[in-house]
Amino acid sequence: MTQLDDLDRAIIRVLKQDARLTISQIAQKLDRPESTIHFRIKKLQEKGVIDRYTIVLGDSFRPRNLALVYIQAETPVIEEFLERYVRYVMRTLSMLPNVMAVARSGKDGVVALIGEDSPERLNRFIDETIRTLPTLKRVEVFELDEFAKGGDLAGFLVGV
Amino acid sequence: MTQLDDLDRAIIRVLKQDARLTISQIAQKLDRPESTIHFRIKKLQEKGVIDRYTIVLGDSFRPRNLALVYIQAETPVIEEFLERYVRYVMRTLSMLPNVMAVARSGKDGVVALIGEDSPERLNRFIDETIRTLPTLKRVEVFELDEFAKGGDLAGFLVGV
């Protein structure tokens, strides 16, 4: 694991907030020579600490209503079918534009982050697309109403 | 709501993948004049479609074990206490570095995304920090084992 010192961490924090800053602006902000900042950022990129640069979309393009859905599959008689079924659910959900993230949870579970523009559309999607999946044992819906941390995750995940 | 056309969407997709590309590189990629690309990006920024530029951290800085935890509070006799208690839980969790996102879920619930570097540490954190919170009615833990979509969300949320 790469060790970071205080300067590396400071640079990462600055870039997380605004990755458009120039080397010279970062140097000024952190009161270090430009050559040092340049070298450190180069190293952070080479070592893969900084994986990539990206954009976060603003409010008008973020879905207003988010929910996490946990889907648990019924365990079939033939266990291999469970594996295939869970993969099928993950793949199917991944292709939908209003499904922003999909992860496996244990042997028989899938968690998905759903984004819609009204509570009605969110509920309809869950009723019509999630609850109608065959052989489900359990569906749990957790609406995400207000973020105290990580609130711009929707602006990062949302597609256009 | 701002209307995007195909070119706007194409620019956003390119920048989401690599926000370090120059205007001239994007112009080449999308086979449009630089002046057009420049103007469009400026507009996207002004309208707040692009909220900010940021970095995504690489694998070595992402926690290896993620879990979503749903916490439901016991409804107290005096309803105002519930509101205060939920706010207290959200604030407390938000301050912890291994808690990557915190959202309210309904009147009495909180959802948190936890990141740790081993399943043991993850379980210990949930047992010692979450389950010991006073007056909980229900705690549900969903480990996130493998992403099919949105997998670099940890690299976006993780702090240093």
Interface residues (C-beta under 8 A of the other chain):
Chain A: M1 T2 L4 D8 R9 I12 R13 L15 K16 Q17 D18 A19 R20 K47 G48 V49 I50 D51 R52 Y53 T54 I55 V56 L57 G58 D59 S60 F61 L66 L68 Y70 M90 R91 L93 S94 V99 M100 A101 V102 A103 R104 S105 G106 G109 V111 L113 E140 F142 E143 L144 D145 E146 F147 A148 K149 G150 G151 D152 L153 G155 F156 L157 G159 V160
Chain B: M1 T2 L4 D8 R9 I12 R13 L15 K16 Q17 D18 A19 R20 K47 G48 V49 I50 D51 R52 Y53 T54 I55 V56 L57 G58 D59 S60 F61 L66 L68 Y70 M90 R91 L93 S94 V99 M100 A101 V102 A103 R104 S105 G106 G109 V111 L113 E140 F142 E143 L144 D145 E146 F147 A148 K149 G150 G151 D152 L153 G155 F156 L157 G159 V160
